[in-house]
Amino acid sequence: MVELISSSLKMVRLNRTVVIIGIAIVVLLGIYAFSTGNPVTYIFGESEEVYETDPKLYIRLPKKDTDYVDHDDDKTWFDEWFENYKTGPFADKWRPYFKTYDRHFGRYRNKSAVFVEIGVQSGGSTKMWPDYFGPMLKYYGLDINKNCQQFARKADGVSVEILYMDQSKAESLKEIIAKVPVPDMILDDGGHNMDQQIKTFKVFWPWLKDGGVYCCEDTHTSYMSAHGGKYKKSYTFIEYMKDFIDIIHLGHINPRPGLTKEDYYYSTIRYMTFADSIVCFEKGPVQPFEKIQAGDFKIPYSENEK
C-alpha cells in the first residue's frame, strides 16, 4: 500500500512537471513571435485574409509594399500602362500577373488575334488589352452585367465587343461559342466561384484555337470559403487543376487509365504554368516523348560498373 501511494505521488509530480514544461514552451514561442515581429499564422482555416508566415515554414506569402522591389529592369509594359493611365474606365489587376501575361500573350502583340476575356467589370481592361496587343486585336468581353456593354466600341481600328454571359450556366457559355470567332486567347477573370471556373474551362477549352492560350486568374479564391473554396477541399479549381499534372503524364502511367476525358486533355495540353493565383495552359499536339542521343563515348552510371 505504501509503495502504491509513493508511486502515485511520483506520477503526480511527473505530470505536473510536464504541464509546467508545456506552459513554458508556449510562453517562449509567444515571446519569440512578438519579438521578431513575424508571428506564425496559417492559411488553412476559414479566414479569407492572406497572412504572412514564418520563413522556416514552407509557406510564405509576402504582401507588404516593402516586399516589392521596384527595379526598372523588372518593369513590364503593364506597369508603365498603369502608371500612365489616369482617366477612363477603372482598371484593377494584381501586379504579379504582368509577367505571366507577357510570357503567354506577348507573341500575339501587333498580330491579328481574337482575345476573349470573361469579366469586364468597370471596363478598364477594354482599354488595356487593345493598347497592349495593337489595332489588329479583336476583343470580346463577356459579363453577366449588361451595363458593361457601354464599353463596346469600334474606332481607329480597335474592335471591342461586349456580350452578355452567365458563367454559371453551360448553355450561356455555349451560346457565346456560336457568336464569337474561335479565340487565340481566353482569360477567365469572371465570377471566381469554383463551379464557374471549372465549368468555363470544360466548355471553352475545346473551343480554343490550336496553339492558343487559356489562363484563369485569381485562383486564390480556391482557398476562400466565400467562393466555395478551402485548402485541400475537393473540386476547387486548384484541386481540379492538380489532376492535370497526372493527365499530362498519362503516357508514363502503366497500366494507363482508360479515361476518355483525360486522354483528350492529355492529347491537347502542350504546356501548363502555375504561378501565384494564375494558371495558364497552351493548347496543341503533344510532342512524342522520344529520347535523342548523340556522341560515341559513354561511361557507366556507377564507377563500380564495367
C-alpha positions in Angstrom: 0.0 0.0 0.0 2.8 2.4 0.9 4.6 1.6 -2.4 1.3 2.3 -4.4 0.9 5.7 -2.7 4.6 6.5 -3.3 4.2 5.6 -7.0 1.1 7.7 -7.3 2.8 10.7 -5.8 5.7 10.3 -8.3 3.3 10.2 -11.2 1.5 13.3 -10.0 4.9 15.2 -9.7 5.8 13.9 -13.2 2.6 15.1 -14.8 2.9 18.5 -13.0 6.4 18.8 -14.4 5.2 18.0 -17.9 2.5 20.6 -17.7 4.9 23.3 -16.4 7.3 22.5 -19.3 4.5 22.7 -21.8 3.4 26.1 -20.5 7.0 27.4 -20.6 7.3 26.3 -24.2 4.1 28.1 -25.2 5.3 31.3 -23.4 8.7 31.2 -25.1 7.1 30.7 -28.5 4.8 33.7 -27.8 7.8 35.8 -26.8 9.7 34.8 -29.9 6.7 35.6 -32.2 6.2 39.1 -30.9 9.9 39.9 -30.5 10.6 39.0 -34.2 7.5 40.9 -35.4 6.7 37.9 -37.6 4.0 35.9 -35.8 3.4 32.5 -37.3 0.0 32.2 -38.8 -1.6 29.8 -41.3 -3.8 30.0 -44.4 -5.5 26.6 -43.7 -8.6 27.9 -41.8 -11.8 29.6 -42.9 -10.3 33.1 -43.0 -10.1 34.8 -46.3 -7.3 37.1 -45.4 -3.8 36.4 -46.6 -1.2 36.2 -43.8 2.5 36.3 -43.5 4.1 33.1 -42.4 7.4 32.3 -40.8 10.1 31.7 -43.5 11.1 28.4 -41.7 7.7 27.1 -42.7 7.2 26.2 -46.3 4.5 28.7 -47.0 5.4 32.4 -47.2 3.1 35.0 -48.8 4.8 38.4 -48.8 2.1 41.0 -49.2 3.7 44.1 -47.8 4.6 47.0 -50.1 8.2 46.8 -48.9 8.4 43.2 -50.3 8.2 44.6 -53.9 11.5 45.9 -55.2 10.9 48.4 -57.9 13.7 47.8 -60.4 13.4 49.3 -63.8 14.5 46.1 -65.4 11.6 44.3 -63.7 9.0 46.6 -65.1 6.7 45.3 -67.7 4.6 47.1 -70.3 1.6 46.7 -67.9 3.5 48.5 -65.1 4.1 51.5 -67.3 0.5 51.4 -68.6 -0.9 51.6 -65.1 1.5 54.4 -64.2 0.3 56.5 -67.2 -3.4 55.6 -67.2 -5.1 58.4 -65.3 -8.6 58.8 -66.6 -11.2 56.4 -68.1 -12.8 53.2 -67.1 -11.5 51.8 -63.8 -8.7 49.1 -64.2 -7.9 46.6 -61.4 -5.2 43.9 -61.7 -2.7 42.2 -59.4 0.9 43.1 -60.3 2.3 39.6 -60.2 0.2 38.7 -63.2 2.0 41.0 -65.5 5.0 38.8 -66.3 2.7 35.9 -66.8 0.7 37.9 -69.3 3.9 38.8 -71.2 5.1 35.2 -71.2 1.9 33.7 -72.6 0.2 36.5 -74.5 3.2 38.5 -75.7 3.6 36.6 -79.0 0.2 37.9 -80.2 1.2 41.6 -80.0 0.7 43.5 -83.2 -0.8 40.5 -84.9 -4.4 39.6 -85.9 -5.8 37.7 -82.9 -9.0 37.1 -81.0 -9.0 37.7 -77.3 -11.9 36.5 -75.1 -12.0 37.9 -71.5 -14.5 36.7 -69.0 -15.3 39.5 -66.6 -15.4 43.1 -67.8 -16.4 44.8 -64.5 -15.7 48.6 -64.8 -14.2 48.3 -68.3 -10.5 49.1 -67.6 -9.3 46.0 -69.4 -11.2 47.1 -72.6 -8.7 49.9 -72.7 -5.6 48.0 -71.6 -5.7 44.9 -73.8 -6.2 46.8 -77.1 -3.3 49.1 -76.1 -1.2 46.1 -75.4 -2.0 44.0 -78.5 -2.4 46.7 -81.0 -5.1 47.6 -83.6 -5.4 44.2 -85.1 -6.9 42.7 -81.9 -10.5 41.6 -81.8 -11.5 41.8 -78.1 -14.6 40.1 -76.8 -15.6 40.9 -73.2 -18.1 38.6 -71.5 -20.1 39.7 -68.4 -23.3 39.0 -66.7 -23.8 42.7 -66.0 -25.4 44.2 -69.1 -24.2 47.7 -68.1 -20.8 46.6 -69.2 -21.9 46.8 -72.8 -21.4 50.5 -72.7 -17.7 49.8 -73.2 -18.1 48.3 -76.6 -16.6 50.4 -79.4 -15.2 50.2 -83.0 -13.0 53.1 -83.9 -9.4 53.7 -85.1 -9.0 50.1 -86.0 -9.9 48.9 -82.5 -12.7 46.3 -82.1 -14.2 45.8 -78.7 -17.4 43.8 -78.3 -19.2 43.2 -75.0 -21.6 40.3 -74.8 -23.9 39.0 -72.0 -22.9 35.7 -70.5 -23.9 33.9 -67.3 -20.7 31.9 -66.4 -22.6 29.6 -64.1 -24.7 28.2 -66.9 -23.2 25.9 -69.6 -26.0 26.9 -72.0 -24.9 30.5 -71.8 -21.3 29.5 -72.4 -22.2 27.5 -75.5 -24.2 30.5 -76.9 -21.0 32.5 -76.8 -19.2 29.8 -78.8 -21.9 30.2 -81.5 -21.5 34.0 -81.6 -17.7 34.6 -81.3 -14.9 33.6 -83.6 -12.6 30.8 -82.4 -10.3 32.6 -79.9 -6.5 32.6 -79.8 -6.6 33.6 -76.1 -9.1 33.1 -73.3 -8.7 34.9 -69.9 -11.1 33.9 -67.1 -11.3 36.9 -64.7 -15.0 36.3 -64.1 -17.0 35.3 -61.0 -14.2 33.3 -59.4 -16.5 30.7 -57.9 -15.3 27.1 -58.2 -18.2 25.9 -60.3 -17.8 28.8 -62.7 -14.1 28.4 -63.2 -14.3 24.6 -63.8 -17.4 24.7 -66.0 -15.9 27.5 -68.1 -12.7 25.6 -68.7 -14.5 22.4 -69.6 -16.7 24.2 -72.2 -14.2 26.7 -73.6 -11.0 24.6 -73.8 -12.2 22.5 -76.8 -13.3 25.8 -78.4 -9.8 27.4 -78.1 -7.7 27.5 -81.2 -4.9 25.0 -81.6 -1.8 26.8 -80.4 -3.8 29.1 -78.3 -3.5 30.1 -74.6 -6.1 29.7 -71.8 -5.5 31.5 -68.4 -7.6 31.6 -65.3 -6.6 34.2 -62.8 -7.5 35.0 -59.2 -7.3 31.3 -58.4 -6.5 32.1 -54.7 -10.3 32.0 -54.4 -9.8 28.2 -54.3 -8.8 28.9 -50.6 -11.7 31.2 -49.8 -14.9 29.9 -48.4 -16.9 32.8 -49.9 -16.2 31.4 -53.3 -16.7 27.8 -52.4 -13.1 27.1 -51.7 -10.9 25.9 -48.9 -7.4 24.4 -48.6 -7.4 20.8 -49.9 -11.2 20.9 -50.4 -12.2 18.6 -53.3 -13.4 20.2 -56.5 -11.9 23.6 -56.1 -10.4 24.9 -59.2 -6.8 24.4 -57.9 -7.6 20.8 -56.8 -9.1 20.2 -60.2 -6.0 21.5 -62.0 -3.7 19.3 -59.9 -5.2 16.3 -61.6 -3.9 17.6 -64.9 -0.3 17.1 -63.7 -1.2 13.4 -63.8 -3.1 13.8 -67.1 -0.1 15.2 -69.0 2.0 12.3 -67.7 -0.5 9.6 -68.8 2.0 8.2 -71.2 4.2 7.1 -68.3 1.4 5.5 -66.2 1.3 1.7 -66.5 -1.3 0.4 -66.8 -2.6 3.5 -68.5 -6.0 4.6 -67.1 -8.8 4.2 -69.7 -10.3 7.7 -69.1 -11.5 9.2 -72.3 -11.8 12.8 -71.0 -8.3 12.7 -69.5 -7.0 11.2 -72.7 -8.5 14.1 -74.7 -6.9 16.7 -72.5 -3.6 14.8 -72.5 -3.5 15.0 -76.3 -4.2 18.7 -76.4 -2.2 20.2 -73.5 1.2 21.3 -74.6 2.3 23.3 -71.5 0.9 24.1 -68.1 2.1 27.0 -65.9 1.2 27.5 -62.3 2.0 30.9 -60.6 0.6 32.7 -57.7 -3.1 33.0 -58.3 -3.0 32.3 -62.0 -2.9 29.1 -64.1 -2.2 29.0 -67.8 -2.4 26.3 -70.5 -1.1 26.2 -74.0 -3.1 24.1 -76.4 -1.5 22.0 -79.1 -0.4 18.5 -80.1 1.9 16.9 -77.6 5.4 16.2 -78.9 6.2 12.4 -78.8 8.3 11.6 -75.8 11.4 10.4 -77.7 14.9 10.2 -76.4 17.6 11.9 -78.6 21.2 10.7 -78.3 24.5 11.7 -79.9 28.2 11.1 -79.4 30.2 7.9 -79.2 31.8 8.0 -75.8 29.9 6.8 -72.7 30.8 5.9 -69.1 28.8 3.7 -66.8 26.3 5.3 -64.3 28.4 3.9 -61.4 32.1 3.7 -61.0 31.7 0.1 -59.9 30.2 -0.9 -63.3 32.5 -2.1 -66.1 
